């Protein structure tokens, strides 16, 4: 039998905690205290939302993770759902709802508003009613919560305003009716996100590209993962001098690229690709140099010539 179709705008629905969701939270490397603050904010809402709803400044159940691509926003959002679900498991399971903000393409005036209103006002509450706790993850939330003050009048601004209004109204209604529901949203462009969304955030984390210390930790962790499969790489995985040297040479790299560094070094040589246990520090350094040259000083590509 085929799996039942998901509601429009919903990319996935999962019951947590689940074994197949283990890993991302522990694997993502951030500056000290970042993950703890994110998890603490989510737990405060899931555990004490009903009690805190009576405060003059109640929680809105919204965490915003902002930053350039490759800084781990989506991994953190999905990972905190599992980490929080484990922490509250004794009180009941958690529903993870993943929203696709690009699911509502429409050139018809008002159609985005109706679709988003249905998603936020009907679909999300119905899914939240299934279990005691709910975490809703929305990637690239700025795509349907556009900053209204800078919306172009050449691109259907009325629909933009209405769609953003629908998101805000939906979040407010969800916060009031489901005090154990949390929205964890990501954005690559915090300046493009509507001011009213930002003002509702219980926590706004602006993630930046990893500093030299974090880069060294990411490189070490990726090598340690490879050493689990090729034990001869254990020495390289434990060589802090190599990690620090590579970290100093990878200024401006994001976490995703850093984790692919070792794989790229392995792929440079077919013999090493066939047997990665032969990976050495020199290959890692060569991979950094070649990527840096390609990224920042690309050589002109020859134009293709047609044969006469």
C-alpha positions, -999 to 999 in steps of 0.1 A, spaced: 0 0 0 12 35 -8 18 59 21 -11 84 27 -7 117 10 5 145 32 -15 177 35 -6 205 12 25 224 25 36 196 48 69 179 38 69 153 66 53 142 99 72 121 124 66 107 158 96 114 182 118 103 198 128 79 170 161 60 165 163 71 129 164 108 140 194 102 163 227 118 153 223 153 139 221 171 173 253 156 185 271 159 152 265 196 147 293 217 162 285 252 174 302 277 197 298 269 234 263 274 248 244 278 215 228 243 214 220 245 251 202 278 247 181 265 218 172 233 236 164 251 268 140 275 250 122 246 233 119 227 265 106 257 284 77 259 260 70 221 258 72 215 295 57 247 310 38 264 281 3 262 298 16 277 330 35 305 314 6 314 291 -8 336 319 23 359 320 20 394 307 48 386 283 41 350 274 61 328 252 51 328 215 66 294 209 89 306 181 127 300 177 144 317 147 177 303 135 193 328 111 226 327 91 242 319 58 239 285 41 261 258 56 260 270 92 238 241 104 204 258 108 183 230 94 204 203 112 199 222 145 162 226 139 156 189 132 181 179 159 165 199 186 132 183 179 146 149 187 167 161 217 136 178 232 114 148 225 139 126 244 138 150 273 100 151 275 94 114 266 82 105 301 53 129 296 44 117 261 56 116 225 63 146 203 51 152 167 76 167 143 60 186 115 82 197 86 67 225 65 76 233 29 73 270 24 76 266 -14 45 245 -17 22 274 -24 32 289 -58 4 310 -71 -1 340 -93 -37 344 -82 -43 373 -58 -51 360 -23 -44 324 -31 -13 323 -9 -32 338 20 -59 311 17 -34 282 15 -13 294 43 -44 302 65 -55 266 59 -21 252 67 -16 273 99 -52 274 110 -63 238 102 -35 215 93 -10 223 120 -36 223 148 -49 189 136 -14 175 136 -6 191 170 -37 174 185 -22 139 179 4 140 207 12 161 238 41 180 223 47 194 188 77 209 170 70 225 137 101 231 115 99 257 87 130 261 65 135 295 47 106 310 64 112 343 48 98 329 16 63 333 30 68 357 58 84 385 37 93 418 53 62 438 44 79 472 48 102 464 18 79 444 -4 80 455 -40 48 469 -55 58 453 -88 55 417 -74 19 415 -61 25 432 -28 -11 428 -16 -7 390 -18 27 393 0 11 412 28 -18 389 31 5 358 31 26 373 59 -5 383 78 -17 347 75 16 334 89 15 357 119 -22 350 126 -16 313 124 14 314 148 -6 335 173 -35 312 171 -13 281 175 5 297 205 -28 303 222 -46 270 215 -15 247 217 8 260 245 31 229 241 37 236 204 70 253 192 78 267 158 115 264 149 122 283 117 153 290 97 162 319 74 192 326 53 183 363 52 171 377 85 168 412 70 142 398 46 121 384 74 91 405 85 98 425 117 67 412 134 80 376 131 113 386 146 95 405 175 75 373 183 106 352 186 113 338 220 149 333 208 167 346 177 201 329 171 222 344 144 247 317 133 279 328 115 305 309 96 326 288 120 356 305 136 391 288 136 385 268 168 351 255 155 366 247 121 393 226 138 367 207 158 346 200 127 376 187 108 386 165 137 351 152 140 348 144 103 381 125 104 370 106 135 339 94 117 361 81 89 384 64 114 354 43 126 355 26 91 392 28 84 410 24 117 444 34 103 431 69 101 428 72 139 462 89 142 451 115 117 418 120 135 437 126 167 464 149 153 454 183 167 483 200 150 470 189 116 435 200 125 447 235 136 468 239 105 439 231 82 415 253 103 438 283 98 438 277 60 400 274 57 389 309 66 354 316 52 345 279 48 311 268 61 305 236 81 291 217 52 323 223 31 345 215 60 329 181 65 335 173 28 372 183 30 384 147 39 361 132 13 374 155 -14 410 147 -4 402 110 -7 387 115 -41 417 133 -54 435 100 -60 418 69 -74 441 47 -54 431 64 -22 395 64 -32 398 26 -36 414 24 -1 408 55 20 431 41 48 460 57 29 447 92 34 475 115 47 477 151 59 493 162 27 463 152 7 441 173 30 463 203 26 463 199 -12 425 197 -12 423 229 8 447 247 -17 429 235 -48 395 244 -34 407 279 -23 422 286 -57 391 274 -75 368 294 -52 386 327 -50 408 328 -81 392 307 -108 412 303 -139 395 314 -171 378 285 -188 386 280 -225 357 285 -248 344 255 -266 353 257 -303 330 243 -330 346 221 -356 345 234 -391 
